[in-house]
Amino acid sequence: MKRTITFIICILSVFIVACGKMGGNNSDRTILAIYNNPNSQILTEDGNSTNKANSMTFLYSDNSFTQYVLHDGKCDKYAEGTFDVNFDWEAVEFGEGESHVMTLHMEKTFLDGSNMQKTDLTYDLDLDNMQDYCLYPENVDEGVEPVAVFMQDKKQKLEKENGTEVYLPTTWIYYDDGSFQQYVLTDNEEDILFSTGDYHFADGGFTKEGAVITIHRTQKYQDGKGLSDYDSTHDYEIGSLGFYKAYPENTK
């Protein structure tokens, strides 16, 4: 399945490169879904590169979307536009034998390494084939919604059983019930739930400059063991660790 998704996204990338160029748009919106697309996005900063990067796609409740790429130790916005679907999202049951097609309308794309550029592309994706890459809402209780999402490339250290260390792309999703989930993407394109727990602020929140968040991990992934019981508490100042804040969008 991963090879199929990579092929679909790569074909999409080729079509984007063939189109024209454009800029960005901000709006208040809530997250409808988050998809991870490993090793899928062709980067074209030099005009003819075939290098591929991991990408994340955010679908929003106003039928807009934003795609990010995680590459070279950083996270950048790559594309945005609108989408529509051929089903009722509020009542959908993926994998039930019916077709669940999402049509992407690509409006802006980051192609030259410095600016968003206008594009004009429509493309269909089968969401049933992408469920293995759905981070939200696939893996949380009904009614729980994200209030903040942070991402970065090569940010989370994983100590392997053989004693070596690797740094993996990671995504932190904070929810309105005070819980969080942290995911990492391995070199073999496997999404792993790396840690879970709860968080709180003594004062302020994700949009307050200098606010300090207290992270309490209750589970953490261990190589060879999987997600295991864990207990650690740490305080961090929002914006101090070099993560890209993807939601609320366009702020760091």
Secondary structure, 3 states (H helix, E strand, C coil): CHHHHHHHHHHHHHHHHHCCCCCCCCCCCCEEEEEEEEEEEECCCCCCCCCEEEEEEEEECCCEEEEEEEECCEEEEEEEEEEEECCCHHHCCCCCCCCCEEEEEEEEEECCCCCEEEEEEEEEEEHHHHHHHEEECCCCCCCCCEEEEEEEEEEEEEECCCCCEEEEEEEEEEECCCEEEEEEECCCCCEEEEEEEEEEECCCCCCCCCCEEEEEEEEEEECCCEEEEEEEEEEEECCCCCCEEEECCCCC
